[in-house]
Each structure stands twice: as structure tokens, then as C-alpha cells.
Amino acid sequence: MPSLRLGGCLDAPLHGARPDEPARVGRDRRLPRRDDPQAPRRPVRRVLLLGGVPRDARAQRRAGRAVSGAPPVRVGLIGLGAIGRGVVRLAREGHPGAIMFVGALVRDPARPRSAGGPTIVGSIDGLLAERPEVVVEAASHEALRAHGAAVLRAGIDLLALSVGALADPALVDALSGAARDGGARVRVLSGAIAGLDAIRGAAVGGIERVTHTTRKPASTLLPANEAAALSAPREIYRGAARAGVLRFPESANVAAAVSLAGIGFDRTELRVVADPSIERNRHEVVVEGSFGRLEIRIENVPTEENPRTGRIVAMSVVRALLDRRAEIVIG
């Protein structure tokens, strides 16, 4: 069973769970090995909810809302910057009671923060001690490298945003091994792009070419003096996605997700353009193959805290967390 997942649902076989069984977290929720002679031989069901749900709440669940009686998703955060704070705010304002933020790992735990937020910790052990059932990495490539394997070995699913780090094959191997050891999974979130499910589907039949153009305000890609002097769009990179992702780690996570969903980092062509005439981040993806042709174009409104990050990124995280308690998942 592959350990890395892009988009879609994180479904898993659940052996012999009772309807009233409480949600399990950490290593306690690992599944029996298929070759384990002691494993129960009951039918395998594909589910997203590990806790019981009242029968009369199913309509609410199908609509994606919090359900009375369903246990909240226990979430740990790696990073509490623009994305992490946006996730907490969106979840609490739009889906109260559905998601519980049990802790946040930050680089400077002594820094003053507003009251009412998650418990602040300074180590991955401290975060795991808060018993999350899923951890969201919303920090950096370095954070994913440093902490991803520890989360997975503890039997806890990992939702990753800094997926440009996966351009390093050694990290992919390390995360995959840790996921197998812990019985957990990595899910690459859609973040600031759409259509990963379609690209993944097209890859089954064969993709011939993928081109991805990222256009961002010049001030987010160039030094201040160069951005101020720029009067027309400037292409600052064209080539294989692998080198581009490593060169622009804060601006190319979308290209990494597209590469992973399709034909890989080395065959995906990436263009990065600094454009002084735009205020929103733009992504244009063209996929060609035996299925036909697919074009994706998205303009993301940046967050006020970080102009490199679109508002939709935090929204995609909240959606993925809500899906863990949904009976029907789209895409």
C-alpha cells in the first residue's frame, strides 16, 4: 500500500471497529498487517470516521458540517505563521467544534502570542505528547525534513504543504519508510492549485507533457531595487521543475505538487515569471496526453501576512481536516 497520497481522501481499511468505538490516535490506531494471522477476518470497510456518529447526524455529515456526537479531529500544527493562523481562524469561525487544535510546534516558543490559541511547544516530542491524530506541516521545507519522519513513525498521519522538499529523493524514501513503520500516511495537499485529482487520473493512461507557469508580483520574487525598476514581466526561470523548486523553495510548492501528481519533477517544465503589473499570484498548468488536453488557471489572493502565500492554502487545509470525518468525500 503506497504511503504517499496527493489530494483525495485518506481512506484506510478498518478491521472490526464497533460503531461506538472512540477515535484512536497515535500508535493505537495502527492497522493490523494483512499477513498477520492474529488479525480479525471481518470484512474490510473503507471509512474516514473512526468514531461513532449518531444516525440522525448523517445528513449534516454529508454536507460537510460539524456533527453533534462526532469527536473533533485532534490536530497538531508544525508552524503557526500566516497559514497556521489562517487554518485555526477558518476552522473556529466556520466549523466550531469540528476541529481541535491540540498544539503547535514553533521555532520560538517564548515569543508572546495571542491568548486562546493552540498549546505552544518547542519540540516535536512536545507536539506528539499532545496526542494529535493528524499533524499539518505548514512551516517550511526544513521543517518537513526535520519532523516529518518522527510524526509518521508515531503512527500519526501527516498533511504536508511544503512539498517542494519532496524534490529530494532521499527525503521521499525517508518519509515512505517512516510511514510504513508507523502505519501512517503522508497526504500532499492541493494548497494553491486545483486539478491534482484530474492530473493523477490522466497519469494512469499516460501523460506526454506538463508545463507549469507561475506568475507572481515582482516584489515577491526579486530584491526590492530590481522589482522597483522592472517595467515588464521577466522570466527568471525556465527548465525542469526539480531545479526550479529547489531554487525557489517559497514560491514553487505548487509546481512540486503538480510534478508529483503527473510525470515527475524531471519531465515537468516550469516557468517562473516576475510580473510588476499583477497583484495576485497566478498559476497556469497545461497537461497533454492520451486523455486529451487539460488547462488549469488560477489567481490567488495573497494573505496580508505573507504575499507569497494565497488565502486558498489555509482553506484547503481545513477542507482536508473536515474530510477526515466525512462520509462522502469529493475528489
Contacts in CASP RR format, 6 or more apart in sequence:
PFRMAT RR
TARGET T0000
AUTHOR 0000-0000-0000
METHOD contacts of the structure
MODEL  1
MPSLRLGGCLDAPLHGARPDEPARVGRDRRLPRRDDPQAPRRPVRRVLLL
GGVPRDARAQRRAGRAVSGAPPVRVGLIGLGAIGRGVVRLAREGHPGAIM
FVGALVRDPARPRSAGGPTIVGSIDGLLAERPEVVVEAASHEALRAHGAA
VLRAGIDLLALSVGALADPALVDALSGAARDGGARVRVLSGAIAGLDAIR
GAAVGGIERVTHTTRKPASTLLPANEAAALSAPREIYRGAARAGVLRFPE
SANVAAAVSLAGIGFDRTELRVVADPSIERNRHEVVVEGSFGRLEIRIEN
VPTEENPRTGRIVAMSVVRALLDRRAEIVIG
3 152 0 8 1.000
3 175 0 8 1.000
3 176 0 8 1.000
3 177 0 8 1.000
3 179 0 8 1.000
3 180 0 8 1.000
3 184 0 8 1.000
3 185 0 8 1.000
3 186 0 8 1.000
4 172 0 8 1.000
4 175 0 8 1.000
4 176 0 8 1.000
4 179 0 8 1.000
4 185 0 8 1.000
4 186 0 8 1.000
4 188 0 8 1.000
4 260 0 8 1.000
5 185 0 8 1.000
5 186 0 8 1.000
5 187 0 8 1.000
5 188 0 8 1.000
6 187 0 8 1.000
6 188 0 8 1.000
6 196 0 8 1.000
6 200 0 8 1.000
6 257 0 8 1.000
6 260 0 8 1.000
6 261 0 8 1.000
7 187 0 8 1.000
7 188 0 8 1.000
7 189 0 8 1.000
7 190 0 8 1.000
7 196 0 8 1.000
7 197 0 8 1.000
7 200 0 8 1.000
7 320 0 8 1.000
7 331 0 8 1.000
8 187 0 8 1.000
8 197 0 8 1.000
8 323 0 8 1.000
8 329 0 8 1.000
8 331 0 8 1.000
9 48 0 8 1.000
9 323 0 8 1.000
9 326 0 8 1.000
9 329 0 8 1.000
9 331 0 8 1.000
10 48 0 8 1.000
10 157 0 8 1.000
10 185 0 8 1.000
10 187 0 8 1.000
10 323 0 8 1.000
10 324 0 8 1.000
11 46 0 8 1.000
11 47 0 8 1.000
11 48 0 8 1.000
11 329 0 8 1.000
12 31 0 8 1.000
12 46 0 8 1.000
12 47 0 8 1.000
12 185 0 8 1.000
13 31 0 8 1.000
13 44 0 8 1.000
13 45 0 8 1.000
13 46 0 8 1.000
14 31 0 8 1.000
14 44 0 8 1.000
14 45 0 8 1.000
14 47 0 8 1.000
14 50 0 8 1.000
15 31 0 8 1.000
15 32 0 8 1.000
15 39 0 8 1.000
15 40 0 8 1.000
15 42 0 8 1.000
15 44 0 8 1.000
16 40 0 8 1.000
16 42 0 8 1.000
17 45 0 8 1.000
17 47 0 8 1.000
17 50 0 8 1.000
17 51 0 8 1.000
19 52 0 8 1.000
20 52 0 8 1.000
21 50 0 8 1.000
21 51 0 8 1.000
21 52 0 8 1.000
22 51 0 8 1.000
22 52 0 8 1.000
22 71 0 8 1.000
23 29 0 8 1.000
23 50 0 8 1.000
23 51 0 8 1.000
23 71 0 8 1.000
23 74 0 8 1.000
23 133 0 8 1.000
24 50 0 8 1.000
24 133 0 8 1.000
25 74 0 8 1.000
25 131 0 8 1.000
25 132 0 8 1.000
25 133 0 8 1.000
25 156 0 8 1.000
26 131 0 8 1.000
26 133 0 8 1.000
26 154 0 8 1.000
26 155 0 8 1.000
26 156 0 8 1.000
27 154 0 8 1.000
27 155 0 8 1.000
27 182 0 8 1.000
29 50 0 8 1.000
29 133 0 8 1.000
29 155 0 8 1.000
30 155 0 8 1.000
30 182 0 8 1.000
30 183 0 8 1.000
30 184 0 8 1.000
31 183 0 8 1.000
32 38 0 8 1.000
32 39 0 8 1.000
32 40 0 8 1.000
33 39 0 8 1.000
48 323 0 8 1.000
48 324 0 8 1.000
48 325 0 8 1.000
48 326 0 8 1.000
48 327 0 8 1.000
48 329 0 8 1.000
49 61 0 8 1.000
49 70 0 8 1.000
49 324 0 8 1.000
49 325 0 8 1.000
49 326 0 8 1.000
49 327 0 8 1.000
51 70 0 8 1.000
51 71 0 8 1.000
52 69 0 8 1.000
52 70 0 8 1.000
52 71 0 8 1.000
53 61 0 8 1.000
53 67 0 8 1.000
53 69 0 8 1.000
53 70 0 8 1.000
54 67 0 8 1.000
54 68 0 8 1.000
54 69 0 8 1.000
57 67 0 8 1.000
57 68 0 8 1.000
57 69 0 8 1.000
57 70 0 8 1.000
58 327 0 8 1.000
60 66 0 8 1.000
60 67 0 8 1.000
61 67 0 8 1.000
61 70 0 8 1.000
61 325 0 8 1.000
61 326 0 8 1.000
61 327 0 8 1.000
62 326 0 8 1.000
62 327 0 8 1.000
62 328 0 8 1.000
64 322 0 8 1.000
64 326 0 8 1.000
65 95 0 8 1.000
65 98 0 8 1.000
66 72 0 8 1.000
66 95 0 8 1.000
66 96 0 8 1.000
66 97 0 8 1.000
66 98 0 8 1.000
67 98 0 8 1.000
67 325 0 8 1.000
70 98 0 8 1.000
70 325 0 8 1.000
72 97 0 8 1.000
72 98 0 8 1.000
72 99 0 8 1.000
72 100 0 8 1.000
73 98 0 8 1.000
73 99 0 8 1.000
73 100 0 8 1.000
73 133 0 8 1.000
73 134 0 8 1.000
73 321 0 8 1.000
73 322 0 8 1.000
73 324 0 8 1.000
73 325 0 8 1.000
74 100 0 8 1.000
74 102 0 8 1.000
74 131 0 8 1.000
74 132 0 8 1.000
74 133 0 8 1.000
74 134 0 8 1.000
75 99 0 8 1.000
75 100 0 8 1.000
75 101 0 8 1.000
75 102 0 8 1.000
75 103 0 8 1.000
75 132 0 8 1.000
75 133 0 8 1.000
75 134 0 8 1.000
75 135 0 8 1.000
75 136 0 8 1.000
75 321 0 8 1.000
76 101 0 8 1.000
76 102 0 8 1.000
76 103 0 8 1.000
76 104 0 8 1.000
76 105 0 8 1.000
76 118 0 8 1.000
76 127 0 8 1.000
76 130 0 8 1.000
76 132 0 8 1.000
76 134 0 8 1.000
76 135 0 8 1.000
76 136 0 8 1.000
77 84 0 8 1.000
77 87 0 8 1.000
77 88 0 8 1.000
77 101 0 8 1.000
77 103 0 8 1.000
77 104 0 8 1.000
77 105 0 8 1.000
77 118 0 8 1.000
77 135 0 8 1.000
77 136 0 8 1.000
77 138 0 8 1.000
78 104 0 8 1.000
78 105 0 8 1.000
78 124 0 8 1.000
78 127 0 8 1.000
78 135 0 8 1.000
78 136 0 8 1.000
78 137 0 8 1.000
78 138 0 8 1.000
78 139 0 8 1.000
78 143 0 8 1.000
78 144 0 8 1.000
78 147 0 8 1.000
78 148 0 8 1.000
78 151 0 8 1.000
79 104 0 8 1.000
79 105 0 8 1.000
79 106 0 8 1.000
79 137 0 8 1.000
79 138 0 8 1.000
79 139 0 8 1.000
79 143 0 8 1.000
80 88 0 8 1.000
80 104 0 8 1.000
80 106 0 8 1.000
80 113 0 8 1.000
80 118 0 8 1.000
80 120 0 8 1.000
80 138 0 8 1.000
81 138 0 8 1.000
81 139 0 8 1.000
81 305 0 8 1.000
81 306 0 8 1.000
82 303 0 8 1.000
82 305 0 8 1.000
82 306 0 8 1.000
82 309 0 8 1.000
82 314 0 8 1.000
83 138 0 8 1.000
83 161 0 8 1.000
83 303 0 8 1.000
83 306 0 8 1.000
83 309 0 8 1.000
83 313 0 8 1.000
83 314 0 8 1.000
83 317 0 8 1.000
84 104 0 8 1.000
84 136 0 8 1.000
84 138 0 8 1.000
84 314 0 8 1.000
84 317 0 8 1.000
85 305 0 8 1.000
86 303 0 8 1.000
86 314 0 8 1.000
87 136 0 8 1.000
87 138 0 8 1.000
87 314 0 8 1.000
87 317 0 8 1.000
87 318 0 8 1.000
87 321 0 8 1.000
88 101 0 8 1.000
88 117 0 8 1.000
88 118 0 8 1.000
89 314 0 8 1.000
90 314 0 8 1.000
90 315 0 8 1.000
90 318 0 8 1.000
91 98 0 8 1.000
91 99 0 8 1.000
91 101 0 8 1.000
91 318 0 8 1.000
91 321 0 8 1.000
92 99 0 8 1.000
95 318 0 8 1.000
95 322 0 8 1.000
98 321 0 8 1.000
98 322 0 8 1.000
98 325 0 8 1.000
99 318 0 8 1.000
99 321 0 8 1.000
99 322 0 8 1.000
101 117 0 8 1.000
101 118 0 8 1.000
102 118 0 8 1.000
102 119 0 8 1.000
102 130 0 8 1.000
102 131 0 8 1.000
102 132 0 8 1.000
103 118 0 8 1.000
103 119 0 8 1.000
103 120 0 8 1.000
103 121 0 8 1.000
103 127 0 8 1.000
103 130 0 8 1.000
103 132 0 8 1.000
104 117 0 8 1.000
104 118 0 8 1.000
104 119 0 8 1.000
104 120 0 8 1.000
104 121 0 8 1.000
104 127 0 8 1.000
105 121 0 8 1.000
105 122 0 8 1.000
105 123 0 8 1.000
105 124 0 8 1.000
105 126 0 8 1.000
105 127 0 8 1.000
105 147 0 8 1.000
106 120 0 8 1.000
106 121 0 8 1.000
106 122 0 8 1.000
107 122 0 8 1.000
109 120 0 8 1.000
109 121 0 8 1.000
109 122 0 8 1.000
113 120 0 8 1.000
119 130 0 8 1.000
121 127 0 8 1.000
121 129 0 8 1.000
121 130 0 8 1.000
124 146 0 8 1.000
124 147 0 8 1.000
124 150 0 8 1.000
124 151 0 8 1.000
127 135 0 8 1.000
128 150 0 8 1.000
128 151 0 8 1.000
128 154 0 8 1.000
128 156 0 8 1.000
132 156 0 8 1.000
133 156 0 8 1.000
133 157 0 8 1.000
133 324 0 8 1.000
134 156 0 8 1.000
134 157 0 8 1.000
134 158 0 8 1.000
134 159 0 8 1.000
134 321 0 8 1.000
134 324 0 8 1.000
135 148 0 8 1.000
135 151 0 8 1.000
135 156 0 8 1.000
135 157 0 8 1.000
135 158 0 8 1.000
135 159 0 8 1.000
136 159 0 8 1.000
136 161 0 8 1.000
136 317 0 8 1.000
136 321 0 8 1.000
137 143 0 8 1.000
137 144 0 8 1.000
137 147 0 8 1.000
137 148 0 8 1.000
137 158 0 8 1.000
137 159 0 8 1.000
137 160 0 8 1.000
137 161 0 8 1.000
137 162 0 8 1.000
138 161 0 8 1.000
138 162 0 8 1.000
138 317 0 8 1.000
139 162 0 8 1.000
140 162 0 8 1.000
140 249 0 8 1.000
141 162 0 8 1.000
141 164 0 8 1.000
141 165 0 8 1.000
141 249 0 8 1.000
142 165 0 8 1.000
143 162 0 8 1.000
144 160 0 8 1.000
144 162 0 8 1.000
144 163 0 8 1.000
144 165 0 8 1.000
144 171 0 8 1.000
145 165 0 8 1.000
145 168 0 8 1.000
145 171 0 8 1.000
148 158 0 8 1.000
148 160 0 8 1.000
148 175 0 8 1.000
148 178 0 8 1.000
149 174 0 8 1.000
149 175 0 8 1.000
149 177 0 8 1.000
149 178 0 8 1.000
150 178 0 8 1.000
151 158 0 8 1.000
151 184 0 8 1.000
152 158 0 8 1.000
152 175 0 8 1.000
152 177 0 8 1.000
152 178 0 8 1.000
152 179 0 8 1.000
152 181 0 8 1.000
152 182 0 8 1.000
152 183 0 8 1.000
152 184 0 8 1.000
152 185 0 8 1.000
152 186 0 8 1.000
153 178 0 8 1.000
153 181 0 8 1.000
153 182 0 8 1.000
153 184 0 8 1.000
154 182 0 8 1.000
154 184 0 8 1.000
155 182 0 8 1.000
155 183 0 8 1.000
155 184 0 8 1.000
156 184 0 8 1.000
157 184 0 8 1.000
157 185 0 8 1.000
157 186 0 8 1.000
157 187 0 8 1.000
158 175 0 8 1.000
158 179 0 8 1.000
158 184 0 8 1.000
158 185 0 8 1.000
158 186 0 8 1.000
158 187 0 8 1.000
159 187 0 8 1.000
159 189 0 8 1.000
159 317 0 8 1.000
159 320 0 8 1.000
159 321 0 8 1.000
160 166 0 8 1.000
160 186 0 8 1.000
160 187 0 8 1.000
160 188 0 8 1.000
160 189 0 8 1.000
161 189 0 8 1.000
161 191 0 8 1.000
161 253 0 8 1.000
161 313 0 8 1.000
161 317 0 8 1.000
162 249 0 8 1.000
162 253 0 8 1.000
163 188 0 8 1.000
163 189 0 8 1.000
163 253 0 8 1.000
163 256 0 8 1.000
163 257 0 8 1.000
163 260 0 8 1.000
164 245 0 8 1.000
164 246 0 8 1.000
164 249 0 8 1.000
164 252 0 8 1.000
164 253 0 8 1.000
164 255 0 8 1.000
164 256 0 8 1.000
165 171 0 8 1.000
165 249 0 8 1.000
165 256 0 8 1.000
166 172 0 8 1.000
166 175 0 8 1.000
166 188 0 8 1.000
166 256 0 8 1.000
166 260 0 8 1.000
167 241 0 8 1.000
167 242 0 8 1.000
167 245 0 8 1.000
167 246 0 8 1.000
167 256 0 8 1.000
167 259 0 8 1.000
167 265 0 8 1.000
175 186 0 8 1.000
176 186 0 8 1.000
178 184 0 8 1.000
179 185 0 8 1.000
179 186 0 8 1.000
187 320 0 8 1.000
188 196 0 8 1.000
188 257 0 8 1.000
188 260 0 8 1.000
189 257 0 8 1.000
189 316 0 8 1.000
189 317 0 8 1.000
189 320 0 8 1.000
190 196 0 8 1.000
190 257 0 8 1.000
190 316 0 8 1.000
191 253 0 8 1.000
191 254 0 8 1.000
191 257 0 8 1.000
191 312 0 8 1.000
191 313 0 8 1.000
191 316 0 8 1.000
191 317 0 8 1.000
192 253 0 8 1.000
192 254 0 8 1.000
192 281 0 8 1.000
192 283 0 8 1.000
192 298 0 8 1.000
192 300 0 8 1.000
192 309 0 8 1.000
192 310 0 8 1.000
192 312 0 8 1.000
192 313 0 8 1.000
192 316 0 8 1.000
193 254 0 8 1.000
193 257 0 8 1.000
193 258 0 8 1.000
193 283 0 8 1.000
193 285 0 8 1.000
193 296 0 8 1.000
193 298 0 8 1.000
194 296 0 8 1.000
194 298 0 8 1.000
195 294 0 8 1.000
195 296 0 8 1.000
196 257 0 8 1.000
196 258 0 8 1.000
196 261 0 8 1.000
197 331 0 8 1.000
198 287 0 8 1.000
198 294 0 8 1.000
199 207 0 8 1.000
199 210 0 8 1.000
199 258 0 8 1.000
199 261 0 8 1.000
199 262 0 8 1.000
199 285 0 8 1.000
199 287 0 8 1.000
199 294 0 8 1.000
200 261 0 8 1.000
200 262 0 8 1.000
201 291 0 8 1.000
202 262 0 8 1.000
202 287 0 8 1.000
202 289 0 8 1.000
202 291 0 8 1.000
202 292 0 8 1.000
202 294 0 8 1.000
203 261 0 8 1.000
203 262 0 8 1.000
203 263 0 8 1.000
205 289 0 8 1.000
205 290 0 8 1.000
205 291 0 8 1.000
206 289 0 8 1.000
206 290 0 8 1.000
206 291 0 8 1.000
207 262 0 8 1.000
207 263 0 8 1.000
207 287 0 8 1.000
207 288 0 8 1.000
207 289 0 8 1.000
208 288 0 8 1.000
208 289 0 8 1.000
208 290 0 8 1.000
209 269 0 8 1.000
209 286 0 8 1.000
209 287 0 8 1.000
209 288 0 8 1.000
209 289 0 8 1.000
210 258 0 8 1.000
210 259 0 8 1.000
210 262 0 8 1.000
210 263 0 8 1.000
210 267 0 8 1.000
210 268 0 8 1.000
210 269 0 8 1.000
210 285 0 8 1.000
210 286 0 8 1.000
210 287 0 8 1.000
210 288 0 8 1.000
211 268 0 8 1.000
211 269 0 8 1.000
211 270 0 8 1.000
211 271 0 8 1.000
211 285 0 8 1.000
211 286 0 8 1.000
212 241 0 8 1.000
212 254 0 8 1.000
212 255 0 8 1.000
212 258 0 8 1.000
212 259 0 8 1.000
212 268 0 8 1.000
212 269 0 8 1.000
212 270 0 8 1.000
212 271 0 8 1.000
212 283 0 8 1.000
212 284 0 8 1.000
212 285 0 8 1.000
213 270 0 8 1.000
213 271 0 8 1.000
213 273 0 8 1.000
213 282 0 8 1.000
213 283 0 8 1.000
213 284 0 8 1.000
213 285 0 8 1.000
214 251 0 8 1.000
214 252 0 8 1.000
214 254 0 8 1.000
214 255 0 8 1.000
214 270 0 8 1.000
214 271 0 8 1.000
214 272 0 8 1.000
214 273 0 8 1.000
214 281 0 8 1.000
214 282 0 8 1.000
214 283 0 8 1.000
215 233 0 8 1.000
215 273 0 8 1.000
215 275 0 8 1.000
215 278 0 8 1.000
215 281 0 8 1.000
215 282 0 8 1.000
215 283 0 8 1.000
215 284 0 8 1.000
216 251 0 8 1.000
216 272 0 8 1.000
216 273 0 8 1.000
216 274 0 8 1.000
216 275 0 8 1.000
216 278 0 8 1.000
216 281 0 8 1.000
216 282 0 8 1.000
216 308 0 8 1.000
217 227 0 8 1.000
217 274 0 8 1.000
217 275 0 8 1.000
217 276 0 8 1.000
217 278 0 8 1.000
217 279 0 8 1.000
217 280 0 8 1.000
217 281 0 8 1.000
217 307 0 8 1.000
218 226 0 8 1.000
218 227 0 8 1.000
218 230 0 8 1.000
218 234 0 8 1.000
218 274 0 8 1.000
218 275 0 8 1.000
218 276 0 8 1.000
219 227 0 8 1.000
219 307 0 8 1.000
220 251 0 8 1.000
220 281 0 8 1.000
220 307 0 8 1.000
220 308 0 8 1.000
221 227 0 8 1.000
221 236 0 8 1.000
221 248 0 8 1.000
221 251 0 8 1.000
221 272 0 8 1.000
221 274 0 8 1.000
222 230 0 8 1.000
222 234 0 8 1.000
222 236 0 8 1.000
222 274 0 8 1.000
227 274 0 8 1.000
227 276 0 8 1.000
230 274 0 8 1.000
230 276 0 8 1.000
231 276 0 8 1.000
232 276 0 8 1.000
233 273 0 8 1.000
233 274 0 8 1.000
233 275 0 8 1.000
233 276 0 8 1.000
233 277 0 8 1.000
234 273 0 8 1.000
234 274 0 8 1.000
234 275 0 8 1.000
235 271 0 8 1.000
235 272 0 8 1.000
235 273 0 8 1.000
236 272 0 8 1.000
236 273 0 8 1.000
236 274 0 8 1.000
237 244 0 8 1.000
237 247 0 8 1.000
237 248 0 8 1.000
237 270 0 8 1.000
237 271 0 8 1.000
237 272 0 8 1.000
238 269 0 8 1.000
238 270 0 8 1.000
238 271 0 8 1.000
238 272 0 8 1.000
239 269 0 8 1.000
239 270 0 8 1.000
239 271 0 8 1.000
240 265 0 8 1.000
240 266 0 8 1.000
240 267 0 8 1.000
240 268 0 8 1.000
240 269 0 8 1.000
240 270 0 8 1.000
241 252 0 8 1.000
241 255 0 8 1.000
241 256 0 8 1.000
241 258 0 8 1.000
241 259 0 8 1.000
241 264 0 8 1.000
241 265 0 8 1.000
241 266 0 8 1.000
241 268 0 8 1.000
241 269 0 8 1.000
241 270 0 8 1.000
242 259 0 8 1.000
242 265 0 8 1.000
242 266 0 8 1.000
244 252 0 8 1.000
244 255 0 8 1.000
244 270 0 8 1.000
244 272 0 8 1.000
245 252 0 8 1.000
245 253 0 8 1.000
245 255 0 8 1.000
245 256 0 8 1.000
245 259 0 8 1.000
245 265 0 8 1.000
245 270 0 8 1.000
248 272 0 8 1.000
250 308 0 8 1.000
251 272 0 8 1.000
251 308 0 8 1.000
252 270 0 8 1.000
252 272 0 8 1.000
254 283 0 8 1.000
255 268 0 8 1.000
255 270 0 8 1.000
256 265 0 8 1.000
258 268 0 8 1.000
258 285 0 8 1.000
259 265 0 8 1.000
259 268 0 8 1.000
262 268 0 8 1.000
262 287 0 8 1.000
275 282 0 8 1.000
279 302 0 8 1.000
280 299 0 8 1.000
280 300 0 8 1.000
280 301 0 8 1.000
280 302 0 8 1.000
281 299 0 8 1.000
281 300 0 8 1.000
281 302 0 8 1.000
281 308 0 8 1.000
281 310 0 8 1.000
282 297 0 8 1.000
282 298 0 8 1.000
282 299 0 8 1.000
282 300 0 8 1.000
283 296 0 8 1.000
283 297 0 8 1.000
283 298 0 8 1.000
283 300 0 8 1.000
284 295 0 8 1.000
284 296 0 8 1.000
284 297 0 8 1.000
285 294 0 8 1.000
285 295 0 8 1.000
285 296 0 8 1.000
285 297 0 8 1.000
286 293 0 8 1.000
286 294 0 8 1.000
286 295 0 8 1.000
286 296 0 8 1.000
287 293 0 8 1.000
287 294 0 8 1.000
287 295 0 8 1.000
287 296 0 8 1.000
288 294 0 8 1.000
300 310 0 8 1.000
300 311 0 8 1.000
300 312 0 8 1.000
301 310 0 8 1.000
301 311 0 8 1.000
301 312 0 8 1.000
302 308 0 8 1.000
302 309 0 8 1.000
302 310 0 8 1.000
302 311 0 8 1.000
303 309 0 8 1.000
303 310 0 8 1.000
303 311 0 8 1.000
303 314 0 8 1.000
323 329 0 8 1.000
END
